Amino acid sequence: MKKICCVVLAMLPLTAFAYPIDVEKNLNGLKINYATYATTYDMGAITLNNDSDKAAECSVVFRNGPESPRTRRVSLEAGKSADLSAKFNREIIKLYITLTCKPK
């Protein structure tokens, strides 16, 4: 029994930190693909890919509970991609991302 407990305790640092990420999107007819990442316990990131034939102005709002939201803005040309991230002061339990894009 002691050996099993030691093995379980030794494996604890190997568990991955992951938190759920909810994305609310308003793309206004643009073909924007995204991928979200839980980079560290207090940082979240999103990659935007503009697959449409028009340039786009995008705004991304990262929210983590009671902390103030972090807003990032980017101008994406057709066929280009961009990485956006936000770091918080507290550990992220659940990350809410609002993605809004409009044609340029």
N, CA, C and O atoms as CSV, one atom per row, in Angstrom:
chain,resi,resn,atom,element,x,y,z
A,1,MET,N,N,0.825,-1.196,0.000
A,1,MET,CA,C,0.000,0.000,0.000
A,1,MET,C,C,0.865,1.254,0.000
A,1,MET,O,O,0.556,2.233,-0.680
A,2,LYS,N,N,1.957,1.217,0.772
A,2,LYS,CA,C,2.840,2.383,0.824
A,2,LYS,C,C,3.483,2.638,-0.532
A,2,LYS,O,O,3.698,3.787,-0.918
A,3,LYS,N,N,3.789,1.557,-1.256
A,3,LYS,CA,C,4.405,1.711,-2.574
A,3,LYS,C,C,3.432,2.370,-3.552
A,3,LYS,O,O,3.827,3.211,-4.359
A,4,ILE,N,N,2.173,1.985,-3.475
A,4,ILE,CA,C,1.168,2.576,-4.365
A,4,ILE,C,C,1.005,4.061,-4.071
A,4,ILE,O,O,0.912,4.871,-4.993
A,5,CYS,N,N,0.970,4.419,-2.798
A,5,CYS,CA,C,0.852,5.839,-2.423
A,5,CYS,C,C,2.054,6.636,-2.895
A,5,CYS,O,O,1.904,7.765,-3.362
A,6,CYS,N,N,3.238,6.065,-2.779
A,6,CYS,CA,C,4.453,6.754,-3.236
A,6,CYS,C,C,4.426,6.967,-4.746
A,6,CYS,O,O,4.830,8.023,-5.233
A,7,VAL,N,N,3.950,5.966,-5.487
A,7,VAL,CA,C,3.876,6.087,-6.945
A,7,VAL,C,C,2.864,7.163,-7.332
A,7,VAL,O,O,3.131,7.968,-8.225
A,8,VAL,N,N,1.723,7.185,-6.681
A,8,VAL,CA,C,0.699,8.190,-6.977
A,8,VAL,C,C,1.223,9.592,-6.664
A,8,VAL,O,O,1.027,10.513,-7.456
A,9,LEU,N,N,1.870,9.760,-5.547
A,9,LEU,CA,C,2.422,11.076,-5.194
A,9,LEU,C,C,3.537,11.492,-6.147
A,9,LEU,O,O,3.682,12.678,-6.445
A,10,ALA,N,N,4.316,10.544,-6.623
A,10,ALA,CA,C,5.393,10.868,-7.560
A,10,ALA,C,C,4.846,11.296,-8.917
A,10,ALA,O,O,5.501,12.052,-9.636
A,11,MET,N,N,3.656,10.824,-9.274
A,11,MET,CA,C,3.081,11.152,-10.576
A,11,MET,C,C,2.317,12.468,-10.584
A,11,MET,O,O,1.960,12.951,-11.659
A,12,LEU,N,N,2.055,13.062,-9.437
A,12,LEU,CA,C,1.286,14.307,-9.382
A,12,LEU,C,C,1.887,15.436,-10.211
A,12,LEU,O,O,1.133,16.123,-10.900
A,13,PRO,N,N,3.192,15.668,-10.187
A,13,PRO,CA,C,3.726,16.754,-11.019
A,13,PRO,C,C,3.572,16.506,-12.517
A,13,PRO,O,O,3.714,17.437,-13.309
A,14,LEU,N,N,3.285,15.270,-12.919
A,14,LEU,CA,C,3.134,14.961,-14.330
A,14,LEU,C,C,1.743,15.296,-14.864
A,14,LEU,O,O,1.527,15.292,-16.076
A,15,THR,N,N,0.818,15.578,-13.985
A,15,THR,CA,C,-0.527,15.905,-14.451
A,15,THR,C,C,-0.510,17.263,-15.128
A,15,THR,O,O,0.131,18.203,-14.658
A,16,ALA,N,N,-1.211,17.347,-16.218
A,16,ALA,CA,C,-1.217,18.584,-17.007
A,16,ALA,C,C,-2.183,19.590,-16.404
A,16,ALA,O,O,-3.258,19.227,-15.925
A,17,PHE,N,N,-1.792,20.854,-16.434
A,17,PHE,CA,C,-2.711,21.900,-16.023
A,17,PHE,C,C,-3.505,22.271,-17.266
A,17,PHE,O,O,-2.934,22.585,-18.310
A,18,ALA,N,N,-4.768,22.235,-17.151
A,18,ALA,CA,C,-5.632,22.636,-18.259
A,18,ALA,C,C,-6.895,23.223,-17.661
A,18,ALA,O,O,-7.407,22.738,-16.652
A,19,TYR,N,N,-7.374,24.244,-18.278
A,19,TYR,CA,C,-8.601,24.868,-17.843
A,19,TYR,C,C,-9.490,25.022,-19.069
A,19,TYR,O,O,-8.988,25.158,-20.185
A,20,PRO,N,N,-10.790,25.001,-18.875
A,20,PRO,CA,C,-11.696,25.143,-20.019
A,20,PRO,C,C,-11.656,26.560,-20.588
A,20,PRO,O,O,-11.502,27.539,-19.858
A,21,ILE,N,N,-11.797,26.640,-21.902
A,21,ILE,CA,C,-11.807,27.926,-22.596
A,21,ILE,C,C,-13.079,28.001,-23.430
A,21,ILE,O,O,-13.306,27.165,-24.304
A,22,ASP,N,N,-13.904,29.004,-23.157
A,22,ASP,CA,C,-15.121,29.252,-23.924
A,22,ASP,C,C,-14.883,30.427,-24.863
A,22,ASP,O,O,-14.373,31.470,-24.454
A,23,VAL,N,N,-15.263,30.243,-26.140
A,23,VAL,CA,C,-15.091,31.303,-27.130
A,23,VAL,C,C,-16.459,31.708,-27.668
A,23,VAL,O,O,-17.228,30.879,-28.156
A,24,GLU,N,N,-16.742,33.006,-27.566
A,24,GLU,CA,C,-17.942,33.581,-28.168
A,24,GLU,C,C,-17.468,34.386,-29.366
A,24,GLU,O,O,-16.635,35.281,-29.222
A,25,LYS,N,N,-17.989,34.078,-30.548
A,25,LYS,CA,C,-17.484,34.740,-31.756
A,25,LYS,C,C,-18.573,35.495,-32.497
A,25,LYS,O,O,-19.724,35.065,-32.560
A,26,ASN,N,N,-18.183,36.622,-33.050
A,26,ASN,CA,C,-19.025,37.446,-33.901
A,26,ASN,C,C,-18.152,37.824,-35.094
A,26,ASN,O,O,-17.393,38.791,-35.031
A,27,LEU,N,N,-18.262,37.051,-36.192
A,27,LEU,CA,C,-17.329,37.196,-37.301
A,27,LEU,C,C,-17.857,38.022,-38.467
A,27,LEU,O,O,-17.102,38.307,-39.397
A,28,ASN,N,N,-19.122,38.414,-38.449
A,28,ASN,CA,C,-19.714,39.269,-39.492
A,28,ASN,C,C,-19.464,38.742,-40.900
A,28,ASN,O,O,-19.138,39.514,-41.802
A,29,GLY,N,N,-19.614,37.429,-41.094
A,29,GLY,CA,C,-19.487,36.831,-42.416
A,29,GLY,C,C,-18.073,36.542,-42.868
A,29,GLY,O,O,-17.890,36.015,-43.965
A,30,LEU,N,N,-17.078,36.857,-42.086
A,30,LEU,CA,C,-15.689,36.585,-42.451
A,30,LEU,C,C,-15.329,35.137,-42.131
A,30,LEU,O,O,-15.903,34.525,-41.230
A,31,LYS,N,N,-14.379,34.604,-42.875
A,31,LYS,CA,C,-13.900,33.244,-42.618
A,31,LYS,C,C,-12.650,33.326,-41.744
A,31,LYS,O,O,-11.527,33.322,-42.250
A,32,ILE,N,N,-12.850,33.400,-40.451
A,32,ILE,CA,C,-11.757,33.476,-39.480
A,32,ILE,C,C,-11.753,32.181,-38.673
A,32,ILE,O,O,-12.739,31.851,-38.014
A,33,ASN,N,N,-10.655,31.459,-38.726
A,33,ASN,CA,C,-10.476,30.256,-37.909
A,33,ASN,C,C,-9.643,30.614,-36.696
A,33,ASN,O,O,-8.833,31.540,-36.743
A,34,TYR,N,N,-9.838,29.886,-35.611
A,34,TYR,CA,C,-9.078,30.161,-34.399
A,34,TYR,C,C,-8.721,28.868,-33.690
A,34,TYR,O,O,-9.373,27.839,-33.864
A,35,ALA,N,N,-7.674,28.945,-32.889
A,35,ALA,CA,C,-7.268,27.846,-32.006
A,35,ALA,C,C,-6.874,28.474,-30.676
A,35,ALA,O,O,-6.135,29.458,-30.644
A,36,THR,N,N,-7.365,27.907,-29.580
A,36,THR,CA,C,-7.064,28.443,-28.249
A,36,THR,C,C,-6.046,27.550,-27.548
A,36,THR,O,O,-5.940,26.356,-27.828
A,37,TYR,N,N,-5.302,28.162,-26.631
A,37,TYR,CA,C,-4.251,27.455,-25.905
A,37,TYR,C,C,-4.248,27.866,-24.435
A,37,TYR,O,O,-4.395,29.042,-24.105
A,38,ALA,N,N,-4.080,26.885,-23.568
A,38,ALA,CA,C,-3.863,27.130,-22.145
A,38,ALA,C,C,-2.354,27.063,-21.937
A,38,ALA,O,O,-1.824,25.995,-21.630
A,39,THR,N,N,-1.660,28.172,-22.097
A,39,THR,CA,C,-0.198,28.152,-22.104
A,39,THR,C,C,0.403,27.912,-20.722
A,39,THR,O,O,1.247,27.028,-20.570
A,40,THR,N,N,-0.004,28.663,-19.731
A,40,THR,CA,C,0.431,28.440,-18.349
A,40,THR,C,C,-0.785,28.618,-17.447
A,40,THR,O,O,-1.879,28.916,-17.925
A,41,TYR,N,N,-0.595,28.437,-16.158
A,41,TYR,CA,C,-1.719,28.497,-15.220
A,41,TYR,C,C,-2.365,29.882,-15.150
A,41,TYR,O,O,-3.512,30.001,-14.719
A,42,ASP,N,N,-1.646,30.931,-15.567
A,42,ASP,CA,C,-2.195,32.284,-15.490
A,42,ASP,C,C,-2.160,33.024,-16.829
A,42,ASP,O,O,-2.237,34.252,-16.864
A,43,MET,N,N,-2.044,32.275,-17.929
A,43,MET,CA,C,-1.939,32.904,-19.242
A,43,MET,C,C,-2.722,32.095,-20.281
A,43,MET,O,O,-2.649,30.867,-20.311
A,44,GLY,N,N,-3.464,32.797,-21.120
A,44,GLY,CA,C,-4.211,32.164,-22.199
A,44,GLY,C,C,-3.835,32.792,-23.529
A,44,GLY,O,O,-3.393,33.940,-23.576
A,45,ALA,N,N,-4.010,32.037,-24.617
A,45,ALA,CA,C,-3.634,32.531,-25.937
A,45,ALA,C,C,-4.616,32.026,-26.985
A,45,ALA,O,O,-5.299,31.019,-26.797
A,46,ILE,N,N,-4.665,32.761,-28.098
A,46,ILE,CA,C,-5.500,32.379,-29.234
A,46,ILE,C,C,-4.730,32.709,-30.512
A,46,ILE,O,O,-4.036,33.723,-30.585
A,47,THR,N,N,-4.860,31.845,-31.512
A,47,THR,CA,C,-4.282,32.078,-32.832
A,47,THR,C,C,-5.429,32.300,-33.807
A,47,THR,O,O,-6.350,31.487,-33.885
A,48,LEU,N,N,-5.374,33.390,-34.541
A,48,LEU,CA,C,-6.399,33.726,-35.529
A,48,LEU,C,C,-5.833,33.542,-36.924
A,48,LEU,O,O,-4.709,33.962,-37.202
A,49,ASN,N,N,-6.612,32.911,-37.813
A,49,ASN,CA,C,-6.241,32.728,-39.214
A,49,ASN,C,C,-7.327,33.337,-40.081
A,49,ASN,O,O,-8.495,32.965,-39.966
A,50,ASN,N,N,-6.956,34.264,-40.946
A,50,ASN,CA,C,-7.910,34.909,-41.842
A,50,ASN,C,C,-7.918,34.143,-43.168
A,50,ASN,O,O,-7.018,34.305,-43.992
A,51,ASP,N,N,-8.944,33.305,-43.365
A,51,ASP,CA,C,-9.065,32.515,-44.580
A,51,ASP,C,C,-9.978,33.177,-45.615
A,51,ASP,O,O,-10.256,32.584,-46.658
A,52,SER,N,N,-10.438,34.377,-45.345
A,52,SER,CA,C,-11.293,35.077,-46.298
A,52,SER,C,C,-10.439,35.879,-47.278
A,52,SER,O,O,-9.219,35.961,-47.134
A,53,ASP,N,N,-11.093,36.463,-48.268
A,53,ASP,CA,C,-10.371,37.256,-49.268
A,53,ASP,C,C,-10.348,38.744,-48.933
A,53,ASP,O,O,-9.921,39.559,-49.751
A,54,LYS,N,N,-10.809,39.103,-47.725
A,54,LYS,CA,C,-10.834,40.498,-47.273
A,54,LYS,C,C,-9.971,40.656,-46.025
A,54,LYS,O,O,-9.798,39.715,-45.250
A,55,ALA,N,N,-9.439,41.848,-45.846
A,55,ALA,CA,C,-8.728,42.158,-44.606
A,55,ALA,C,C,-9.752,42.323,-43.486
A,55,ALA,O,O,-10.901,42.690,-43.733
A,56,ALA,N,N,-9.328,42.052,-42.263
A,56,ALA,CA,C,-10.250,42.102,-41.128
A,56,ALA,C,C,-9.625,42.842,-39.956
A,56,ALA,O,O,-8.416,42.782,-39.734
A,57,GLU,N,N,-10.467,43.536,-39.215
A,57,GLU,CA,C,-10.092,44.168,-37.943
A,57,GLU,C,C,-10.709,43.312,-36.848
A,57,GLU,O,O,-11.930,43.163,-36.796
A,58,CYS,N,N,-9.884,42.746,-35.973
A,58,CYS,CA,C,-10.383,41.850,-34.933
A,58,CYS,C,C,-10.065,42.393,-33.539
A,58,CYS,O,O,-9.027,43.011,-33.305
A,59,SER,N,N,-10.988,42.139,-32.641
A,59,SER,CA,C,-10.823,42.489,-31.238
A,59,SER,C,C,-11.070,41.223,-30.418
A,59,SER,O,O,-12.064,40.526,-30.623
A,60,VAL,N,N,-10.168,40.937,-29.497
A,60,VAL,CA,C,-10.277,39.750,-28.654
A,60,VAL,C,C,-10.269,40.209,-27.197
A,60,VAL,O,O,-9.365,40.926,-26.768
A,61,VAL,N,N,-11.283,39.787,-26.441
A,61,VAL,CA,C,-11.386,40.137,-25.026
A,61,VAL,C,C,-11.222,38.854,-24.213
A,61,VAL,O,O,-11.995,37.908,-24.364
A,62,PHE,N,N,-10.205,38.835,-23.351
A,62,PHE,CA,C,-9.940,37.714,-22.459
A,62,PHE,C,C,-10.516,38.048,-21.090
A,62,PHE,O,O,-10.208,39.103,-20.534
A,63,ARG,N,N,-11.355,37.161,-20.534
A,63,ARG,CA,C,-11.930,37.379,-19.205
A,63,ARG,C,C,-11.662,36.174,-18.319
A,63,ARG,O,O,-11.811,35.028,-18.745
A,64,ASN,N,N,-11.264,36.445,-17.083
A,64,ASN,CA,C,-10.996,35.409,-16.093
A,64,ASN,C,C,-11.642,35.826,-14.781
A,64,ASN,O,O,-10.989,36.400,-13.910
A,65,GLY,N,N,-12.901,35.540,-14.651
A,65,GLY,CA,C,-13.584,35.813,-13.387
A,65,GLY,C,C,-13.594,37.277,-13.003
A,65,GLY,O,O,-13.944,38.132,-13.817
A,66,PRO,N,N,-13.205,37.582,-11.741
A,66,PRO,CA,C,-13.355,38.942,-11.228
A,66,PRO,C,C,-12.294,39.933,-11.708
A,66,PRO,O,O,-12.438,41.134,-11.479
A,67,GLU,N,N,-11.238,39.462,-12.365
A,67,GLU,CA,C,-10.205,40.393,-12.838
A,67,GLU,C,C,-10.719,41.221,-14.009
A,67,GLU,O,O,-11.662,40.829,-14.696
A,68,SER,N,N,-10.095,42.357,-14.223
A,68,SER,CA,C,-10.507,43.201,-15.340
A,68,SER,C,C,-10.168,42.507,-16.662
A,68,SER,O,O,-9.133,41.851,-16.777
A,69,PRO,N,N,-11.050,42.655,-17.662
A,69,PRO,CA,C,-10.814,41.995,-18.955
A,69,PRO,C,C,-9.599,42.578,-19.660
A,69,PRO,O,O,-9.286,43.759,-19.512
A,70,ARG,N,N,-8.923,41.742,-20.422
A,70,ARG,CA,C,-7.777,42.160,-21.233
A,70,ARG,C,C,-8.229,42.171,-22.693
A,70,ARG,O,O,-8.712,41.159,-23.202
A,71,THR,N,N,-8.073,43.310,-23.365
A,71,THR,CA,C,-8.490,43.447,-24.757
A,71,THR,C,C,-7.265,43.549,-25.648
A,71,THR,O,O,-6.336,44.309,-25.370
A,72,ARG,N,N,-7.277,42.775,-26.721
A,72,ARG,CA,C,-6.208,42.801,-27.724
A,72,ARG,C,C,-6.859,43.052,-29.078
A,72,ARG,O,O,-7.910,42.489,-29.383
A,73,ARG,N,N,-6.223,43.908,-29.894
A,73,ARG,CA,C,-6.739,44.220,-31.224
A,73,ARG,C,C,-5.671,43.912,-32.265
A,73,ARG,O,O,-4.476,44.097,-32.035
A,74,VAL,N,N,-6.136,43.437,-33.418
A,74,VAL,CA,C,-5.193,43.095,-34.487
A,74,VAL,C,C,-5.865,43.339,-35.836
A,74,VAL,O,O,-7.076,43.174,-35.984
A,75,SER,N,N,-5.060,43.733,-36.805
A,75,SER,CA,C,-5.511,43.882,-38.184
A,75,SER,C,C,-4.936,42.710,-38.970
A,75,SER,O,O,-3.720,42.542,-39.055
A,76,LEU,N,N,-5.829,41.898,-39.545
A,76,LEU,CA,C,-5.410,40.698,-40.275
A,76,LEU,C,C,-5.644,40.881,-41.765
A,76,LEU,O,O,-6.777,41.088,-42.201
A,77,GLU,N,N,-4.588,40.805,-42.534
A,77,GLU,CA,C,-4.719,40.819,-43.987
A,77,GLU,C,C,-5.221,39.452,-44.447
A,77,GLU,O,O,-5.135,38.478,-43.699
A,78,ALA,N,N,-5.735,39.374,-45.646
A,78,ALA,CA,C,-6.249,38.112,-46.177
A,78,ALA,C,C,-5.136,37.073,-46.228
A,78,ALA,O,O,-4.047,37.347,-46.730
A,79,GLY,N,N,-5.410,35.884,-45.709
A,79,GLY,CA,C,-4.445,34.791,-45.729
A,79,GLY,C,C,-3.398,34.835,-44.630
A,79,GLY,O,O,-2.523,33.969,-44.595
A,80,LYS,N,N,-3.452,35.793,-43.747
A,80,LYS,CA,C,-2.455,35.929,-42.674
A,80,LYS,C,C,-2.992,35.390,-41.354
A,80,LYS,O,O,-4.185,35.120,-41.221
A,81,SER,N,N,-2.099,35.237,-40.379
A,81,SER,CA,C,-2.503,34.787,-39.047
A,81,SER,C,C,-1.819,35.642,-37.983
A,81,SER,O,O,-0.838,36.333,-38.258
A,82,ALA,N,N,-2.353,35.583,-36.768
A,82,ALA,CA,C,-1.798,36.356,-35.655
A,82,ALA,C,C,-2.016,35.584,-34.358
A,82,ALA,O,O,-3.009,34.875,-34.197
A,83,ASP,N,N,-1.068,35.737,-33.442
A,83,ASP,CA,C,-1.157,35.133,-32.113
A,83,ASP,C,C,-1.397,36.240,-31.100
A,83,ASP,O,O,-0.695,37.251,-31.100
A,84,LEU,N,N,-2.389,36.050,-30.235
A,84,LEU,CA,C,-2.707,37.014,-29.191
A,84,LEU,C,C,-2.749,36.287,-27.859
A,84,LEU,O,O,-3.209,35.148,-27.780
A,85,SER,N,N,-2.266,36.949,-26.807
A,85,SER,CA,C,-2.260,36.306,-25.489
A,85,SER,C,C,-2.553,37.334,-24.406
A,85,SER,O,O,-2.461,38.543,-24.621
A,86,ALA,N,N,-2.911,36.811,-23.233
A,86,ALA,CA,C,-3.180,37.665,-22.083
A,86,ALA,C,C,-2.708,36.955,-20.824
A,86,ALA,O,O,-2.932,35.758,-20.646
A,87,LYS,N,N,-2.052,37.711,-19.956
A,87,LYS,CA,C,-1.568,37.182,-18.682
A,87,LYS,C,C,-2.397,37.807,-17.565
A,87,LYS,O,O,-2.678,39.005,-17.580
A,88,PHE,N,N,-2.786,36.976,-16.595
A,88,PHE,CA,C,-3.600,37.426,-15.481
A,88,PHE,C,C,-2.807,37.356,-14.181
A,88,PHE,O,O,-1.757,36.717,-14.115
A,89,ASN,N,N,-3.319,38.018,-13.150
A,89,ASN,CA,C,-2.650,38.018,-11.846
A,89,ASN,C,C,-2.966,36.771,-11.032
A,89,ASN,O,O,-2.202,36.406,-10.139
A,90,ARG,N,N,-4.078,36.117,-11.329
A,90,ARG,CA,C,-4.507,34.932,-10.599
A,90,ARG,C,C,-4.494,33.714,-11.510
A,90,ARG,O,O,-4.413,33.824,-12.734
A,91,GLU,N,N,-4.575,32.553,-10.879
A,91,GLU,CA,C,-4.677,31.315,-11.640
A,91,GLU,C,C,-6.019,31.279,-12.370
A,91,GLU,O,O,-7.047,31.653,-11.808
A,92,ILE,N,N,-6.003,30.831,-13.616
A,92,ILE,CA,C,-7.215,30.769,-14.424
A,92,ILE,C,C,-7.977,29.500,-14.072
A,92,ILE,O,O,-7.425,28.401,-14.122
A,93,ILE,N,N,-9.249,29.658,-13.715
A,93,ILE,CA,C,-10.132,28.524,-13.475
A,93,ILE,C,C,-10.894,28.208,-14.764
A,93,ILE,O,O,-10.983,27.052,-15.176
A,94,LYS,N,N,-11.435,29.238,-15.387
A,94,LYS,CA,C,-12.107,29.124,-16.675
A,94,LYS,C,C,-11.880,30.421,-17.433
A,94,LYS,O,O,-12.076,31.507,-16.886
A,95,LEU,N,N,-11.472,30.313,-18.678
A,95,LEU,CA,C,-11.169,31.487,-19.497
A,95,LEU,C,C,-12.292,31.704,-20.503
A,95,LEU,O,O,-12.699,30.783,-21.210
A,96,TYR,N,N,-12.784,32.939,-20.553
A,96,TYR,CA,C,-13.817,33.337,-21.502
A,96,TYR,C,C,-13.178,34.274,-22.524
A,96,TYR,O,O,-12.553,35.269,-22.158
A,97,ILE,N,N,-13.338,33.951,-23.803
A,97,ILE,CA,C,-12.784,34.777,-24.869
A,97,ILE,C,C,-13.928,35.235,-25.757
A,97,ILE,O,O,-14.752,34.428,-26.188
A,98,THR,N,N,-13.977,36.542,-26.030
A,98,THR,CA,C,-14.951,37.102,-26.978
A,98,THR,C,C,-14.186,37.594,-28.192
A,98,THR,O,O,-13.346,38.488,-28.086
A,99,LEU,N,N,-14.479,37.009,-29.344
A,99,LEU,CA,C,-13.798,37.331,-30.593
A,99,LEU,C,C,-14.779,38.075,-31.502
A,99,LEU,O,O,-15.838,37.552,-31.848
A,100,THR,N,N,-14.414,39.299,-31.883
A,100,THR,CA,C,-15.247,40.110,-32.767
A,100,THR,C,C,-14.401,40.576,-33.930
A,100,THR,O,O,-13.362,41.209,-33.739
A,101,CYS,N,N,-14.849,40.259,-35.150
A,101,CYS,CA,C,-14.119,40.683,-36.358
A,101,CYS,C,C,-15.078,41.373,-37.318
A,101,CYS,O,O,-16.253,41.020,-37.415
A,102,LYS,N,N,-14.548,42.358,-38.021
A,102,LYS,CA,C,-15.346,43.050,-39.045
A,102,LYS,C,C,-14.436,43.325,-40.241
A,102,LYS,O,O,-13.222,43.452,-40.081
A,103,PRO,N,N,-15.018,43.417,-41.436
A,103,PRO,CA,C,-14.202,43.704,-42.614
A,103,PRO,C,C,-13.586,45.099,-42.533
A,103,PRO,O,O,-14.170,46.020,-41.961
A,104,LYS,N,N,-12.434,45.232,-43.096
A,104,LYS,CA,C,-11.733,46.527,-43.113
A,104,LYS,C,C,-12.335,47.433,-44.150
A,104,LYS,O,O,-11.883,48.566,-44.317
